[in-house]
Amino acid sequence: MDTTTHTANERINLRLKRTAKDLIERAAGFEGKTVSHFMRTSALERAERTLQTHETMSLNAEQSRRFLEALSAPVRFNPKLAAALDEHDRRVTGE
């Protein structure tokens, strides 16, 4: 998101032990940032790494070949799975 064209208007509040707050304030000072800026950039960097870890899959050549073969294989109908999905829709989405 381009911060020059968007105004930040959402808030996140949290409570910390005094020692944790002092640590964050010291670290922000070393980087010449306000505590708010330090926490925002640190949290965003960590969020991006976490999403990268959970949303990205790295495969070697053999794993990639097997994965693509599995995607290319014809779909086998599984009545129990279909029933479970129908039950899920009925219970969770109310359909």
C-alpha positions as CSV (number, residue, x, y, z in Angstrom):
1,M,0.0,0.0,0.0
2,D,1.3,3.4,-0.9
3,T,1.5,5.4,2.3
4,T,1.8,8.7,0.5
5,T,-1.7,8.5,-0.9
6,H,-3.6,6.8,1.9
7,T,-4.2,8.1,5.4
8,A,-3.8,5.7,8.2
9,N,-7.0,5.6,10.2
10,E,-7.1,2.2,11.8
11,R,-5.8,1.5,15.3
12,I,-4.4,-1.5,17.2
13,N,-4.1,-1.2,21.0
14,L,-2.0,-3.4,23.1
15,R,-0.8,-3.6,26.7
16,L,2.8,-4.4,27.5
17,K,4.9,-5.0,30.6
18,R,7.1,-2.0,31.4
19,T,10.2,-3.9,30.5
20,A,8.9,-4.7,27.0
21,K,7.9,-1.1,26.4
22,D,11.3,0.1,27.5
23,L,13.0,-2.4,25.1
24,I,10.8,-1.3,22.2
25,E,11.5,2.4,23.0
26,R,15.3,1.7,23.1
27,A,15.2,-0.2,19.8
28,A,13.2,2.6,18.2
29,G,15.7,5.2,19.4
30,F,18.6,3.3,17.9
31,E,16.9,3.3,14.5
32,G,15.9,7.0,14.9
33,K,12.2,6.1,14.7
34,T,9.2,6.9,16.8
35,V,7.8,4.0,18.8
36,S,4.7,4.0,16.6
37,H,6.8,3.9,13.4
38,F,9.1,1.2,14.8
39,M,6.2,-1.0,15.9
40,R,4.3,-0.5,12.6
41,T,7.3,-1.4,10.4
42,S,8.4,-4.2,12.6
43,A,5.0,-5.8,12.7
44,L,4.5,-5.4,9.0
45,E,7.9,-7.0,8.2
46,R,7.0,-9.9,10.5
47,A,3.5,-10.3,9.0
48,E,5.0,-10.4,5.5
49,R,7.5,-13.1,6.6
50,T,4.7,-15.1,8.3
51,L,2.5,-15.0,5.2
52,Q,5.4,-15.9,3.0
53,T,6.1,-18.9,5.2
54,H,2.5,-20.1,5.2
55,E,1.4,-19.2,1.7
56,T,4.5,-20.3,-0.3
57,M,5.6,-23.7,-1.2
58,S,9.1,-24.5,-2.3
59,L,9.6,-27.8,-4.2
60,N,12.7,-29.4,-5.6
61,A,12.5,-30.8,-9.2
62,E,11.2,-34.2,-8.1
63,Q,8.6,-32.8,-5.8
64,S,7.5,-30.4,-8.5
65,R,7.2,-33.1,-11.1
66,R,5.0,-35.2,-8.7
67,F,2.9,-32.2,-7.7
68,L,2.2,-31.4,-11.4
69,E,1.4,-35.1,-12.1
70,A,-1.1,-35.1,-9.2
71,L,-2.8,-31.9,-10.6
72,S,-3.0,-33.4,-14.0
73,A,-4.4,-36.7,-12.9
74,P,-8.1,-37.3,-13.5
75,V,-10.4,-36.5,-10.6
76,R,-11.7,-39.5,-8.8
77,F,-15.2,-39.1,-7.3
78,N,-15.3,-39.8,-3.6
79,P,-18.8,-40.1,-2.3
80,K,-17.8,-39.7,1.4
81,L,-15.9,-36.5,0.7
82,A,-18.8,-35.2,-1.3
83,A,-21.2,-36.0,1.6
84,A,-18.8,-34.3,4.0
85,L,-18.7,-31.1,1.9
86,D,-22.5,-31.1,1.6
87,E,-22.7,-31.4,5.4
88,H,-20.2,-28.6,5.8
89,D,-22.2,-26.4,3.5
90,R,-25.4,-27.2,5.4
91,R,-23.9,-26.6,8.9
92,V,-21.5,-23.7,8.2
93,T,-22.9,-21.7,5.4
94,G,-26.6,-22.5,5.9
95,E,-27.2,-23.7,2.4
